[in-house]
Structure formats: structure tokens, C-alpha cells
């Protein structure tokens, strides 16, 4: 039974829906500390994030036990803060991943959880709330709710203006989302201004060639592509592809060296991975797939650029240990190279990638 009995609720206590904050009528029977206005929001929250964090909420939303000493109490508070920090980052990553996959509705509950945990830990006016506001703004834009997105962005801007300690990384995210808002409103001049600021602040925080800066280049390229300024768009798409290619190839080299050492010392194969979290992997797939789709339309005039993006996708999926996808893109690249009679060197590079994938399938990681 997950219907709330009004008589069981202490007088003066108001139970609110986890998703919309309306008066609650249902409770999650698994954790008994999360409430909903109805079945629709309960199912939405479960599918988005609650299933993953259900049991983790219990110690955060129940009364702290009695401690025998101040030292034990401080230790208990420290553990509580660590749990909150973990859930903030986990919910944020899950919401980001949904956004990059185009699942905007599913991102909302996860982003709301991240926002509430941030409020509990940092207070209502902390700059730490800004990333969660930006997630909710981006989700709202994806759902076509421009007014709601503007409200979240206004809250984020006001919080940043009040703060004296706002990092370059947060300012980059703020300008990126403001750029996306103005793209949705077809105000491209303002969008370019904000995306240029995004690239500036991201470059200050991470460097001009970092994958975290590539998103600004990508969205700016999309604007120029939509405005038919194809030369500028082409330059920016090339920049994005090169940033991701450099990162993934460097990652492969590091893992290859570690693998040799691992085999030498332990006689075991070293597991491959991207060095990215789930959200960053979803972002890489979204960006590189989008660039590839655009490159395909011009593959007759510039097949090398299409092949370059395909090779980057091959490396991405190879490091994600998705051999079937890596094989698919490698075969596309090889077919395109043969079709356009590209150099032997170009074809041999793709053959090496295919051989690499075949070797992994023949000798799986242990």
C-alpha cells in the first residue's frame, strides 16, 4: 500500500511531491521517505533516478541517531555530508547523460534531486546551485518550455552575480546555456556572444584544446552551419573533431603502455576505458555523431574529413569496449576510403583499426 494515510502524518508536517512539490498523496514503499502527488510523478521519478538512489535516501531523510559523544556526532555529520556530496554528483551525472541522449523529460527528476541536495548542503544562495539550475534550464529548452528555461537561467545568473567566488568552469556553463536559449529563440547574434564567452571561460579553466571546451566550439559551429556560413562552420567542426581525436588517441596510448606493463608484471590483459564518466561519453557520442552526419553530406568533396570523424568514433567505441559499434564505423571509413581511391596510407590506417578491434574480439579482456 503506497497511499498516504492522513492520520499517520504528524500535525503541522506538510508532505510534498518530489517532482512538483504539490501536496503528496503517495509514498515510496521501498524507502518510505519519498513522496509524490500521484502515480505519474512517482513513475517518472523512479524511471529517471529514484530506482538508483532509493535506499541511499533513507539515512539522509531520517532523524540522526543519538550519539554518546561530540566526537561521534561530528563523525556522523561528516558521513552525512559525504553521502550528500556523492548523491549531488551522481544525480548531476545521470541528468547530464539523459540530456546528451536527448531524454529531456527523464533528466528533470534527476536534476531536481541534484538541486535539492545542493540546497541542503550549501544553502539557498550558494554558487554551487548554478550547475543544477543549468541542467533544469537545458531540460526545459529540450521540452520546448522556453519560459521555464528563462526562469532557471535567471536564477543561475542572479546567483553568479551575487557570488564573489564563481569559477571559470561555472561561468562557462552559464554562458553555454544562455547561448542555447538564444539559439532556441533564433537570436543568433546574442547566442554567438554567449558561446564565445563560453569558449573563453572554458579555455581559462581547462585550456583551448580540452574536451570540456569542445562543446562551445560545437554549438557555435551549429549556428554558422544554420546561417549557411559553411567555411566558418567547417573550421569549427574540424576543431571539435581534432580535440576529441587527440584526447582519445592519447588515452589509447596511455592504456597501451599500461597494458604492456600489466602483461609483463602480472601476465594479465589491461582493461580498456575512456577515462570519461557516463555523461561525458554520451556527450562525445552526441557531438561526434552530429559532426559525422554533417560531414556525410559533403563526403563527395571532402571524404578525408568524414573518414577522420569516423576514425574518431571508432576509437571512442573501442575504448568504451563496444566492439560491434567500433567495427561498424571502421568498415564505413574503409568503404569510403576505397570508394574515393584514397592513399594506401589512409586505407592502411583504417585496416590497423579493424585489426585492433578483431584482436580484442578474439582475445577478450580478462
N, C-alpha and C positions, 0 to 999 in steps of 0.2 A: 504494500500500500504506500503510494508516494504522494497522496493528498495530505496537505497540512490540516491538522485539526486546530481550529482557532482557540479552543480551550487549553491546548497544550503550549500555547505561546505566552510567555510571561507578559504581564501588563506593562504597557509602555514600550515594548520592543516591537519595532517595525521590520518585517522581513521583506526584502526587495529581490526582484528578479536579477539574476546575474548578468543578463544581456541588456535589458532595457530599464532596469531599476523601478519598474512598476510593482505594485503590491504583489507579493508572491502567494501562489496557491499550491505549489508542488515543491517537493524536496527530493534530492538525490538520495535514494535509499542505501547506496554504497558507501557514501561518506557522511551523510546526514548533516552536512554543514553548508550545502549549496542549494539555493532556492530559485524557483522560476515562476513566471506568471502563467505558464501553460506548457502544453506538450511541444508546441512548435519551437519555442526558445530552448526548452530542455534538450530536444533532439539536435538542434543547431549547435549548442554548446558542446554536447557530447561528441558529435562528429568532428568538430573543429579542434578542441583542446582538452575538454574535461576528461575524456577517457584516458588520456595520457597522464593527467596530474591528479586524478580523483583522490587517491589515498594520500598524496603529498599535501593536500589541503587540510587534512584533519589536525595535525599539530599546530598549524598556523591559525586556525579558526576556533580552537577550543581553549579554555582557560589554562594558563600555565600552572603546573603543579606547585605545591608548597615546597620551598627549599629550606634546608636546615641552616644554611649559612649564606652570607653575602657573596662569597666566592662561587658557590653553586648557582646562585641566582644569576650572577654575571655570566657564568659559563652557559646557562640556559638561554639567556638573551643573545649571546653571541651565536649559538647554534641556530636560534630563530632567525637572526639576520642573515646567516649564511644560506638558510633554506629560501628565504625571500629573494636573495640575490640570484640564486640558482634558478628559481621559477621566473624571475624577471627576464633573464637571458634566454631561458628555454622557450617561454611563450613568445618572446620577441622573434627568435629564430624561426619558430613554427609559422608565425604570421607572415614574416618576410618570405618564407618559402611558398606559402599559398599565393602571395601577391605575384611573385615571379612566374608561378604556374598559371596565372590568370584566374585563380579561385578567390575572387574578391569577397564574396559573401562568407566563405569559410574563414577568411582572415580576421573578420571583425571580432568574434568572441575571443580569439587568442590575443589580439591586440588590446582588447579591453582588460583582459586579465593582467597583461604586462603593465598597463597604465595604473590599475588599482594597486598592484604590488609596489609600484614605484611611489605612488602617493603614500602608502603605509610606511614605506622605508625612508623616503626622502622629504616628505611634506608636500603641501599643495602648490608651492611656488618654486620648487626646485627645477633647475635646467635639465635634470635627469628625466623629467616627464616628457621632454620635447620629442625624443625618438618614438615614443608610443603615440603621441598626437599625430606625428607624421605618418605612421603606419595607418592610423584610422583615416587620415585625410586621403591617402592614396587608395585605400579600400573604397572610400566613398566616391572618389572620382571614377574608379572602375565600375561602380554600380550606377553611375550616372547621377549621383547625388551631389551636384556641384555646390549647392548652398551649404550642405553639411560639411563638405570638404573645406570650404572657406572658413567655417566656424572653427574647425580643428586647427587650421593653419594660422588663424588669428590668435588662438590661444598659444600656439607654439611661438609665434613672433613676439607676443607680449612677454612671454616667459623669458625669451632670449634677451629682449631689450632691458628687462629688469635685472638680468644676471650680469655680474662682473667677471664671471669665470666660465664663459661659454667657449668650448673647444672649437678648433677649426673643423673637426670632423662633424660636429653637430650643425655648425653653420653651413657646411657643405650640403648636408641632408636637407636642411631647411630650404636652401635656395633650389635644390633639385626638385623638391615637391612644389615649390612656388612656380617653377618652370613648367612642371607637368600640369598644374592648374591653369596656367595661361595658355598652354597648348590646347587643353580641353575647351577653353573659351575662345580659341582661334586668335588670341592676341600674341602673335608670333614675335613682335619686337620686344615686348616685355618678357616673353619666355626666353628669348636669346640672352637678355640681360641677366636673368637669374641663373641660367645654365652656365654662362660664362663665370659668374661668381661661384657657382658650384665647383667648377673645374679649378678655379683659383684656390679656394679654401681646401679642397681635397688635395691639391698639389702641395699646399703648405703642410698639410697633416701627414701625407703619405708619399708624396713625390709625383712627378708628372707621368711616370711610366708604371704606376701601381694599378692593379686591377680595380681597386676601390675608386680610382679616378676615372676609369673607363666608362662608367655609367653616364657621366656628364657628357663626354665626347659622343657617346651613342645617341643620347636624346637630342643633342644639338645636331647631329648628322640627320636624324629623322626629320627635324624641322626643315633643314636645307633641301632634303630629298623631296619633301612635300611641296616646297616652293619651287621645285624644278631647277634648283641651283646644284646641278649634279656634280660639277667639278669639286665644289667645296664638300658636298656630302661624301663623295668618293674618298677624298683625303682623310676625312674623319673616320669613315668606316675602316679604312686601311689602318689608321692609328689604333682603333679598337682591336682589330684582328691581331696586330703586331704585339700589343700589350698582353693579350691572352696567350698568344703563341709563345712569347718569351717566358711568361710565367710557367706554363705547362711543361715546356721543354726543359727549363731549369729544374723544375720539380722532378721530372723524369731522370735527369742526370744525377741529382742528389740521391734519389731512390736506387738508381743503378749502382752507384758507388757503395751505398749502404748494403745493397743486396750482395755484392761481391764479398764484402767483409763478413756478412752474416753467413754466407755459404762456407767461406774459408774457416770461420771460427766454430760454427755450430753444425754445418752440413745441412742447413735448412734454407728454404727459399724465403725471401723477404716480401712481405705483403705490400702491394701497391696501393696508393691512395692519392687524393688530390691535394691534401693539406687544407681543404676548404670545409666549412660547415655546410649543412644541407641547404641553407638559404643561398649561400654563395655558389654552390653547384647549380641550383635552379636558375640563378641569375646568369651564370655562364652559358647554360643551355639556351635560355631565352635570347640573350644578346647574340650569340654566335649563330643560332638557327635563323634569327631575323636577318642578320648580315648575309648569311648564305642564300636565303630566299631572294634578297635584293640582288646579290651577285649573279644568281642563276639567270636573271632577266637580261644580263649583259655578258653572259658567258661566251657568246659568239665573238665578241670584240675583245674581251679580256679574260680568257679562260684561266690564266695563271692566278688571277685574284680569287676566282671561285675555288680553284684547287687548294690555294693557301688556306682558305677558311675551312674547307673540308678536312684538310690535314690537321688543323687545329681541333676540329670536332673529334677526329679520330683519336688524338692524344687525350682529349678530355674524357671520352668514354672508356678509353683503355685504362686510364688512371682511376676511373670510377669502377673498374672491373666489370664493365658491361661489354663483353666481347662481341655480342651479336650486333650492337649498335656501331661499335668501332669498325667491325668488318663491313657493315653496310656502307658507311661513309668512305671507307678506304676503297671499296670497289667502285663507288661513284667517281671518286677522284681519279682512279686508274682508267676507268672508261672514258672520262673526259679528256685525260692526257693523250690517250690513244686516238680518240676522235679528232683532236686538233693537231695531231702529229707533233706533240711537244718533244723536247730534247730527251735523249736517253737518260741524262742525269735526273730530269724531272720524274720520269717514269720509274727509275730505279729507286728514288726516294720513297715513292708510294709502295713499291714492291717490298722495301725494307719494313715499312709499317705493317703490311699484310703478313709478312713473315713473323714479325714480333707478336702479332695477335694470334697467329696459328700456333706459335710456340707456347703461349700461355694456355691455349685450349688443350694442347697435347700434354702439357705439364702443369696442371692446376696448382694454385698456391696452397701450401700446407701450413 
